[in-house]
Structures are given as structure tokens and as C-alpha cells.
Amino acid sequence: MMNEQAAARLHELPWFKSSYSGSGGGNCVEVAQEVATVHVRDSKDRRGPVLSVPSHQWSAFIGLLAR
């Protein structure tokens, strides 16, 4: 589990939504990147849970999606 201080730090990071998301809402995710970790959250529930993965694994995941 994450403590309150760590959770607050995550919400202060710059979060980015894909340009493919459009302005009409929908099912979108936001991503914030630190040196060694990428964080992913639901854009409609910004205070909700955050999935955190090592940067190298995120890169591999995105590489598979690009194929």
C-alpha cells in the first residue's frame, strides 16, 4: 500500500493524456513519468488508484502496441 505522502507526490506529477483521447471524454488514461517509473491512472478518476510500472517495462509494452 502507498502512504499518504507518496500518494500526494504522485498527484503533483505532470500527467499527460494521449492526443487520440479527444475532448469528449470517454475511456482515457493519463500517464506520468519519473526516471525509473511510469504511472498510469484513469483520467476520469484522478484521485483513484494508480498503476506504477518500471520504465523499461512500460517501453516494452508501448513497443508491442506500436506493432
C-alpha positions in Angstrom: 0.0 0.0 0.0 1.0 3.6 -0.6 1.3 6.1 2.3 -0.5 9.5 2.0 2.8 11.4 1.4 3.6 9.1 -1.6 0.1 9.4 -3.0 0.2 13.2 -2.7 3.5 13.3 -4.6 2.0 11.2 -7.4 -0.8 13.7 -7.8 1.7 16.6 -8.1 3.5 15.0 -11.1 2.7 16.3 -14.6 0.2 13.9 -16.1 -0.4 13.6 -19.9 -3.3 12.2 -21.8 -3.0 10.9 -25.4 -3.9 13.3 -28.2 -6.0 10.4 -29.5 -8.3 10.8 -26.5 -10.2 13.7 -27.9 -12.1 16.3 -25.9 -15.3 14.3 -25.5 -14.1 12.2 -22.5 -14.5 8.5 -23.0 -12.2 5.8 -21.8 -8.9 7.6 -21.3 -5.8 7.0 -19.3 -3.2 9.5 -18.2 0.5 8.9 -17.8 3.2 10.5 -15.6 6.8 9.6 -15.9 9.6 9.6 -13.4 13.2 8.5 -14.1 12.6 4.8 -13.2 8.8 4.5 -13.1 5.8 5.3 -15.2 2.5 5.8 -13.5 -0.9 5.3 -15.2 -4.4 6.4 -13.9 -7.9 6.7 -15.2 -8.4 10.3 -16.4 -12.0 10.3 -15.1 -10.9 9.3 -11.5 -7.7 11.3 -10.9 -7.7 10.6 -7.2 -8.3 6.9 -7.7 -5.8 4.1 -8.0 -2.5 4.5 -9.9 -0.7 1.6 -11.6 3.1 2.1 -11.4 5.5 0.1 -13.6 9.2 0.2 -14.2 10.1 2.5 -17.2 11.8 -0.3 -19.1 8.7 -2.5 -18.9 6.5 0.4 -20.0 8.8 0.9 -23.0 8.5 -2.8 -23.9 4.6 -2.6 -23.6 4.4 0.5 -25.8 6.7 -1.2 -28.3 4.4 -4.1 -28.5 1.4 -1.8 -29.0 3.2 0.0 -31.9 3.5 -3.2 -33.9 
